[in-house]
Amino acid sequence: MSAGDFDFAERRVLISAGPTFEDIDPVRFIGNRSSGKMGFAIAQAAARRGARVMLIAGPVHLPTPDDVQRIDVRSAAQMHAAVLAQLPADIYIGAAAVADYTPREVAPIKMKKRPGQETLVLDLVRTPDILAELAAHAQRPPLVVGFAAETDRVAEYARGKLIAKRIDLIAANRVGIAGCGFESDDNALEVFWHDGERSLGPAPKAQLADALLDLVREQWCLRAGR
Ligand code: C5P
């Protein structure tokens, strides 16, 4: 079956996309370079293929794709709450670049530099791992898909995450290559599942989104015994 068919009709697809911003004080935050383009492209492709799509979006500058419902969040904690509040779902695709650490406390007023203070240590605490938590949840979506942005040893780290987070499929991209990955319109993915793998692209993110959904559908059908 090819993209354009209604092969996701009636599937409830929950997608997280974009970065998270972890506030330090009222004017500063810790963020990352995720544009949200890959997650938004997947949301658009899934909706076109008939899915009922709920997109949980971090702070991005992207229009909402047609026929997609969207909830905007800022921090990892907000994304965590928003994703869990949308269960149950048939498929979860965690494409967001969620911060791993967040300031223990948000300063209520702007932090000032002090004369003579040459260094500043921020006290950070771990954020909840939304993907791993969903994969272990009582209402676990039957198919859980993660992303991994790696600069090196892509296959090894991606396969490690597939197992550690108990997910079904992981799409890894090598970051740090000009023209691919974060902020770019093109990307290349190495997709791993428990007994297989496939390289997708390099291609525009819209095309990759459909190719990834083809793999998601294959896994869905295998699990459903169809
Ligand atoms: O462990 P790492 O952050 O590389 O894993 C990436 C995958 O885990 C992505 O799918 C991302 O959305 C998800 N993740 C998450 N919550 C976190 C950190 C990562 O859902 N706190």
Residues whose N, C-alpha, C, O or C-beta is under 5 A from the ligand:
A	BS01	C5P	G94 A95 A96 A97 V98 A99 D100 T127 P128 D129 I130 L131 G146 F147 A148
